């Protein structure tokens, strides 16, 4: 997988006439991450967005992201630009399952073993749903984030696809400026954009980083220096 330029391979697939109209089940974590991916793929694939994210441990946050995803899809479907209409499917909301799966890994850092368990949980369910629904491919928006390991995500996706009997579509959607384009699209369509992946552990880490940043900024003001920090969203 490391030796393969998955972005270039996807472009080759999209250029094949026989690909047009194939059915793709696209796992989405949120509207901002799906924004670029849907723009990129919706004129080739018949896409169903699958919102399955038990890692979002606060129900209000889960519902807010789901509503925003559906709103964005409705907006795209209203465009008269020759793209295929996008369908939407809710997965089960089961945060207790996520918490059981990551028990013992609560203190892992971001990009650690806990994240791998989370990826497998979501991609395994997506693969099973894709096989059950007779989709040609399944994929995930997770590789858009510069904070997530696309190589690991793709490996897990292929493994879960083989188990379920459905073809996984490897991706690295942050390539070719995909992540930056998602930020632009989020601004253009007024999408709710969060700064953590969704789980309580990620949120706690983000809050800790914010507190550290405040302390550094305050220390900088006291000593006469201005501290500048760049932020990156999920």
C-alpha positions, -999 to +999 in steps of 0.1 A: +000+000+000+029+024+008+043+020-027+010+028-044+000+063-052-037+058-043-047+092-054-033+086-089-049+051-090-083+066-081-080+091-109-073+063-134-104+045-121-125+076-125-114+081-160-126+046-171-160+048-190-172+016-173-168+033-138-195+059-144-227+050-126-211+024-103-226+024-068-204+037-039-212+035-002-192+064+013-187+064+050-187+100+062-176+113+096-190+148+091-202+173+064-169+193+061-149+161+054-174+149+030-176+182+011-146+178-011-150+141-014-185+144-027-176+172-051-148+150-064-168+118-069-204+126-074-202+130-112-188+095-116-204+074-088-239+069-076-231+077-040-249+068-008-234+085+022-233+062+052-232+081+085-219+056+111-199+072+139-204+056+173-171+073+184-191+105+187-198+100+224-220+131+229-254+125+214-261+162+208-229+164+188-237+133+169-272+146+159-258+180+150-232+165+126-258+141+111-282+170+104-254+191+088-245+161+066-280+158+054-284+195+048-252+196+027-264+166+006-297+183+000-278+214-011-257+194-036-287+176-049-304+209-057-275+219-081-282+214-118-247+204-128-251+169-143-240+150-112-257+119-099-281+125-069-267+115-036-285+092-012-281+091+026-283+063+051-281+065+089-261+039+107-269+028+142-258+051+169-241+029+195-215+048+215-215+021+242-200-003+216-172+022+208-164+026+245-163-012+250-140-016+220-115+010+231-115-001+268-079-001+281-068+023+253-083+054+268-049+071+275-035+064+240-024+095+221-041+106+189-030+084+160-023+056+185-039+022+188-073+035+199-077+053+166-070+020+147-097+003+167-121+031+159-113+029+122-119-008+121-152-005+139-165+021+114-150+005+083-161-030+093-197-018+096-195+001+063-181-030+045-209-052+059-235-026+048-220-023+014-220-060+009-256-063+021-267-035-002-249-048-033-226-018-037-198-019-062-174-001-038-172+014-004-148+041+008-144+066+037-139+103+040-115+097+069-084+100+047-091+137+041-077+146+075-040+155+077-042+142+113-052+107+104-030+079+090-043+072+055-020+042+050-035+026+082-071+035+072-066+020+037-051-012+051-080-017+075-105-009+047-091-035+024-090-061+052-126-054+062-137-054+025-122-089+020-140-101+051-173-088+039-169-096+002-171-060-010-144-039-029-128-012-008-118+020-027-084+031-014-080+069-011-059+097+002-084+126-002-061+152+014-039+149-017-042+175-045-052+201-019-083+182-008-081+192+028-077+229+020-105+227-005-127+212+022-121+242+043-130+265+014-162+245+008-171+246+045-169+284+043-188+286+010-217+265+023-216+276+059-209+241+073-205+235+110-169+226+114-156+211+146-120+209+159-120+173+172-128+139+157-158+132+179-148+109+208-145+122+243-108+114+244-101+135+213-122+163+228-103+162+260-069+163+242-081+193+221-092+212+253-058+204+268-040+219+238-062+250+240-053+255+276-016+251+269-019+276+240-035+301+263-008+297+289+019+302+262+001+333+249-002+347+284+035+340+291+044+356+258+025+388+267+041+389+301+076+387+287+068+411+259+067+385+231+037+375+209+031+338+205+015+327+173+001+292+169-016+276+139-046+254+144-056+223+124-091+208+124-100+172+120 
